Structures are given as structure tokens and as C-alpha cells.
Amino acid sequence: MAHDYDLIIAGAGMVGATLALSLADTGLRIAVVDALPLEPLPATAAATDSGYDPRVSAVSAASERIFTRLGVWPLIDADRRCAYQHMCVWDAEGTGEIRFDARELNEPRLGHIVENRHIQQALLCRLAQTPVTLLGGRNIETLVREDEGWRLKLAGGEALCAPLIVAADGGRSKVRELAGFALREWDYLHHAIVTTVQLAQPHAHTAWQRFLPTGPLAFLPLPDRNGAHFCSIVWSLLPEDADRVMALDESAFVREAGAAMEGRLGEVIAADVRHRVELRQRHARTYAMPGLVLVGDAAHTIHPLAGQGVNLGLLDAAELCDVLRAANQRGEQLADLAVLQRYERRRMGPNLGMMTAMEGFERLFHADALPLRWLRNVGMHWLDGQGSLKSMIIRRAMGLEGALPPLARDPELDDQKL
């Protein structure tokens, strides 16, 4: 049996669900399909020693605005999100250090660290209140181009048809692969170890990042619980170093993690189970073809050192929403390549710019030559003293400056509402 829609979104992660919710009031027949169940269940504490999930996101101001406008942010319990007002980045191979402070920007915070699954559950709760059709527990098997659009065949024989498909199904996108999008892809030759740690000292609402010769180590603040202090950590390591660190018992691991952070947060007391992720960069050569468009990690994946991956994806969703809403109001065919390329033109440049910057940072901090070590330490000291330039960099990363889609703008400065 085939089911017809105006728009099918493949992937109900944060980006796909945000796009569906942003278009829910347009009158379009929208379906969201995902391999995982999509029931909006209460987001309880994770089944870990800390009670926190290892997968977290650094939610920028622009992303917070998107969630607020869609009615999602209030559904995330305040005690599951941790605002941070400061950021400290320093080089292990010298004395270079940069500090960012929200007060210097006249902002209440630089961002929030939030567990992904709490964001996801809030999105699903909001989607359950809309006409959007949620099709969970379904795997996509084939994608066929037809006269009137596309046919998605699902495991079990069910078929979905629509003139427009949005691939929001992650870095290893099945839809992108089936559609034949060309991809630039390379291995960072690093693996990330991700877990939650308990600390002896408060994190001071600061995101900490130290650049080690083996890769960056980030301690991201989580809410205190019952007087205990927690951080989510992302530790980028060469594969052989990741093998060794993953093999450590808990007591050896927490000692090494504390030493790698130079003891700035005191003793690391305990750690949850560690998870290991291979780091690869991917970027589609194009984001659109007739009737099919890529968003989020399906279009681009980026090194996690600046925590910008999900924020770029949410800006993709907000920009595509703006393009599709405007085209729908003008009576244009949403699946037309000319329409979809408006989104591509607006998002490819900023995405490539951020990816290039992160690639440059990653290469610079892995450079071992003495002149380059000296250069980056001098450069960090210099940048830390350049108030206006430093503010411009962090404001752009937060989504407080630059061209933004209406959904991501400050509501007080933008009269356009959904």
C-alpha cells in the first residue's frame, strides 16, 4: 500500500524533527519516517551512574531561539540544561590561552549544554500535537524516481510517495546514498571518547577545552545534582591512544583524564561507561536535486572541537523552512530545483566556512614544528587581548550576528512570527 504526502522527511533526529515542526502549520501533508520508535515518552534520567546521557549538544543562542519559537525549549526541564557563561581554551604545548565571557558581550550566557535525548523528546512531544504523521520503527530500503516525485519503499512492503523528500538521516544517510549525491569525505585519523565524569570541584559554568598533542579534550558543564558536580567530556585521540585509553579501568581513566585537564577542575572522581566514535568529515558537493534536498549531517559533518555540528544543522532546517514557506505562499512547486537551490545557496557558504575554520584549527593544533607551536601560542595571547575581534568571533558562533533565517533571529528584532 502506498501513502501520498506533499513532503517526506527521512530522519526524526533533532534536525529532521525541527524542520517538520517548523512546517507543521503550512497545510502541507508531511510525514516523518525513522528507524527508531517515535512515541513522545517522558525523558527520564539516563540509565548511567551519573544519570546523564553521554550524547550532549552545545546549544547556541540561535538554536535556543529556534526551539523557543517552536515551543520546544520550555518542555526541556531546566535541571537538564546547563547554561555556561565562560569558555576557556588553552594549549598544552605552551602558554597560549583564550577566555570568553558572556558579560563582555552583554549576554546572559554563551550557550547551554543539553542532553540530546531531552531535546529529542521535547520535539516529539510538540510534533504529537500537530498534523504531522510520525512513522517510527521503519527502515528505508529503496528510493525510486517517478513522474510525480519519489517513492520510498520501507521494510515490510509499505511505500511512501511525495514530490519532495528531505534527507535528515545523519552522516551515513541512506537517502543520500540511494539518491547518488556526490560526497567529499576524509578521515580525521582521530577517534572521540565520550562519557560523563564526576568532579571534585564545580565547573564554574565554564566550557573547558585543552589542546593536547594527541587531540583536543573538552569538559562541558552539566547541572549539579545533590551537591555533586558533573561534566560531559569529548576526548579526541589518535586511534592507538584511543585503544589504550578505552582499555583503562575506571580508576586509571579518571586519573588520566584529570591529569590531561591539568587538574583545573580538581580530581575526577568517577566516570560513566565510555563510548568511542570515529571522526570523519563529510560534505555533499550539492545539497539539492529535483525533489530531494539534504540537511544537517546528511549534508555535512564537522569536527566536534567547537560543538557546532547540531547548530549548523538547525540553521539548515530554519533556512529550508523559510525557503519552503515562501515558495508555498507564492504558489511555486516546492520540489523544483530552482526553489531548493535557494536553500543550498544560503547554507553552503556558511557551512563550508565553519568547516574550513575547524579544519584549520585542527591542523594548527596538531602541528608539532616548534615555529608553529610558537606561532599559535603567540596568536592565542594576541587574540585574547583583542576584545572587539574576540567578541565578533564568539557572537558569530553563537548566532548573534550574520545573516540568519527568521526562525533563528531575536524575536525582539524580528517581527516575522510563525
Summary of the structure (lengths in Angstrom):
residues: 418
radius of gyration: 21.7
end to end distance: 34.4
largest distance: 65.7
contacts: 1421
relative contact order: 0.17
helix: 37%
strand: 30%
